[in-house]
Amino acid sequence: MTNFVPIFPLGVVVYPEEQLNLHVFEPRYKQLILEADQEKKPFGIPSVLQKNVLEYGTLVEVVRIEKTYENGEMDVVTRGLQVFRILETIKQVPGKLYGGAIVNYPVNDMKTSERLRQEVIGHVRALHEMLQVNKKFVKTDNELSAYDLAHHSGLSLEEEYELLHLFHELQRLEYLKRHLYKVLPMMSEMEKLKERVQLNGQFRNLGAG
């Protein structure tokens, strides 16, 4: 399917089903949000990297306008729907302040491997423990997807974008697994280094060699 959507380019990666909270202050995007809310129509958030609007993004819907300020700025709660690919960009929509794009929606295969998923979840929790970060997922383990785990796996923005345009859940889980296999040993070494630094200058009981 191909269609036109208003677009709100941002320097983030949004995944399907993700809640994204926005503070909207530019006149063109205030107009876009108000129309999307009133007409119950989704809009697109393509990712921006190094000031370039990229090819892929995510269709989102306005869940609610949380707060409207006296100057018209808004706090808005949105939710990701599905990934799109931009075929053509329209810099300014006639009669509107904002731009848009002609997009299509690549088929997204959600078939998964329970073993692989549980392995990735375990590695994510191990990372959080090393970082002393307490993260609780809204979903149960058997409901979590790679999209749910990606923002919590220590990916860079570029890596999050790479995962966005993988269209098989198995590929996405493998991507996260490879990333975590690389990161966890590094974090373990950092922990050991921290321990050595903390011990330096302290009294220690040392036995004869």
KOLKOL-760277 format. One line per field, with one value per residue (C-alpha): residue number from 1; residue in three letters; x, y, z. Coordinates in steps of 0.1 Angstrom, whole numbers, plus 5000, padded with zeros to 4 digits. Layout:
pos = NUM:...
code = Ala:...
east = X:...
north = Y:...
up = Z:...
! end
This chain:
pos = 1:2:3:4:5:6:7:8:9:10:11:12:13:14:15:16:17:18:19:20:21:22:23:24:25:26:27:28:29:30:31:32:33:34:35:36:37:38:39:40:41:42:43:44:45:46:47:48:49:50:51:52:53:54:55:56:57:58:59:60:61:62:63:64:65:66:67:68:69:70:71:72:73:74:75:76:77:78:79:80:81:82:83:84:85:86:87:88:89:90:91:92:93:94:95:96:97:98:99:100:101:102:103:104:105:106:107:108:109:110:111:112:113:114:115:116:117:118:119:120:121:122:123:124:125:126:127:128:129:130:131:132:133:134:135:136:137:138:139:140:141:142:143:144:145:146:147:148:149:150:151:152:153:154:155:156:157:158:159:160:161:162:163:164:165:166:167:168:169:170:171:172:173:174:175:176:177:178:179:180:181:182:183:184:185:186:187:188:189:190:191:192:193:194:195:196:197:198:199:200:201:202:203:204:205:206:207:208:209
code = Met:Thr:Asn:Phe:Val:Pro:Ile:Phe:Pro:Leu:Gly:Val:Val:Val:Tyr:Pro:Glu:Glu:Gln:Leu:Asn:Leu:His:Val:Phe:Glu:Pro:Arg:Tyr:Lys:Gln:Leu:Ile:Leu:Glu:Ala:Asp:Gln:Glu:Lys:Lys:Pro:Phe:Gly:Ile:Pro:Ser:Val:Leu:Gln:Lys:Asn:Val:Leu:Glu:Tyr:Gly:Thr:Leu:Val:Glu:Val:Val:Arg:Ile:Glu:Lys:Thr:Tyr:Glu:Asn:Gly:Glu:Met:Asp:Val:Val:Thr:Arg:Gly:Leu:Gln:Val:Phe:Arg:Ile:Leu:Glu:Thr:Ile:Lys:Gln:Val:Pro:Gly:Lys:Leu:Tyr:Gly:Gly:Ala:Ile:Val:Asn:Tyr:Pro:Val:Asn:Asp:Met:Lys:Thr:Ser:Glu:Arg:Leu:Arg:Gln:Glu:Val:Ile:Gly:His:Val:Arg:Ala:Leu:His:Glu:Met:Leu:Gln:Val:Asn:Lys:Lys:Phe:Val:Lys:Thr:Asp:Asn:Glu:Leu:Ser:Ala:Tyr:Asp:Leu:Ala:His:His:Ser:Gly:Leu:Ser:Leu:Glu:Glu:Glu:Tyr:Glu:Leu:Leu:His:Leu:Phe:His:Glu:Leu:Gln:Arg:Leu:Glu:Tyr:Leu:Lys:Arg:His:Leu:Tyr:Lys:Val:Leu:Pro:Met:Met:Ser:Glu:Met:Glu:Lys:Leu:Lys:Glu:Arg:Val:Gln:Leu:Asn:Gly:Gln:Phe:Arg:Asn:Leu:Gly:Ala:Gly
east = 5000:5012:4998:5005:5013:5022:5058:5074:5112:5130:5164:5150:5140:5105:5094:5059:5039:5063:5050:5067:5061:5067:5069:5057:5066:5071:5040:5041:5042:5015:4993:5001:4994:4961:4949:4961:4942:4910:4908:4921:4947:4982:5014:5050:5082:5111:5145:5170:5207:5234:5207:5195:5159:5164:5144:5127:5104:5074:5038:5024:4990:4982:4970:4962:4973:4985:4988:4985:5004:4994:5017:5002:5030:5019:5029:5017:5016:5019:5021:5041:5020:5041:5074:5073:5097:5097:5093:5090:5092:5069:5086:5054:5019:4996:4978:4997:5028:5042:5056:5047:5058:5045:5053:5048:5048:5073:5059:5071:5075:5070:5077:5101:5122:5113:5149:5165:5141:5147:5185:5183:5161:5186:5214:5195:5189:5225:5235:5211:5225:5260:5249:5229:5198:5164:5142:5108:5089:5052:5048:5055:5086:5066:5051:5084:5096:5129:5112:5104:5140:5160:5159:5171:5201:5226:5223:5235:5210:5226:5222:5186:5180:5196:5173:5143:5147:5152:5118:5121:5118:5144:5169:5162:5167:5200:5211:5205:5222:5253:5254:5250:5277:5300:5290:5287:5324:5334:5312:5326:5361:5350:5336:5370:5388:5366:5373:5411:5409:5389:5414:5444:5458:5437:5451:5449:5457:5482:5495:5530:5534
north = 5000:5035:5067:5103:5112:5145:5141:5154:5146:5141:5130:5098:5063:5054:5017:5002:5002:5026:5055:5087:5119:5151:5188:5206:5243:5250:5265:5240:5210:5225:5227:5191:5177:5196:5183:5147:5148:5164:5142:5111:5106:5093:5111:5100:5105:5098:5096:5125:5117:5143:5168:5144:5131:5094:5069:5050:5061:5051:5060:5073:5083:5110:5093:5125:5161:5161:5199:5230:5261:5298:5303:5273:5249:5213:5182:5153:5115:5095:5058:5041:5020:5007:5013:5031:5038:5073:5071:5109:5139:5169:5198:5218:5206:5232:5253:5239:5249:5214:5189:5153:5123:5095:5063:5026:5000:4970:4937:4930:4893:4890:4852:4847:4821:4817:4805:4835:4860:4847:4848:4884:4894:4877:4897:4930:4923:4915:4948:4967:4949:4960:4995:4995:5005:4994:4989:4973:4964:4970:4937:4902:4884:4863:4895:4914:4919:4932:4966:4966:4957:4979:5012:4994:4976:5005:5009:5042:5062:5048:5012:5019:5031:5000:4978:4999:4987:4950:4935:4901:4897:4869:4893:4920:4896:4884:4920:4927:4894:4903:4938:4926:4899:4927:4951:4928:4917:4954:4963:4935:4948:4983:4969:4951:4984:5003:4978:4981:5019:5018:4994:5016:5031:5009:4985:4950:4916:4900:4865:4854:4843
up = 5000:4991:5006:5016:5052:5069:5084:5116:5111:5144:5156:5172:5162:5170:5170:5165:5197:5214:5234:5225:5244:5224:5234:5203:5198:5161:5144:5115:5139:5162:5131:5122:5157:5160:5127:5134:5167:5154:5123:5140:5113:5118:5108:5101:5121:5098:5116:5112:5113:5108:5096:5069:5068:5063:5042:5069:5098:5118:5114:5147:5161:5187:5219:5236:5240:5276:5280:5260:5271:5268:5239:5220:5227:5236:5254:5233:5239:5207:5199:5171:5145:5117:5098:5065:5037:5020:4982:4977:4999:4996:5013:5018:5015:4997:5022:5052:5071:5073:5047:5039:5020:4998:5016:5015:5042:5039:5051:5086:5096:5133:5134:5164:5182:5219:5228:5210:5225:5261:5255:5244:5273:5297:5282:5284:5321:5326:5310:5333:5363:5354:5348:5381:5361:5373:5342:5343:5311:5309:5290:5303:5289:5265:5250:5245:5210:5196:5193:5230:5239:5214:5233:5264:5249:5247:5209:5193:5173:5141:5154:5164:5128:5114:5134:5123:5087:5095:5086:5102:5140:5139:5122:5148:5177:5161:5157:5194:5204:5184:5199:5235:5230:5221:5248:5279:5279:5276:5305:5326:5320:5330:5362:5369:5361:5385:5413:5407:5408:5440:5456:5448:5480:5503:5529:5516:5531:5507:5511:5501:5464
! end
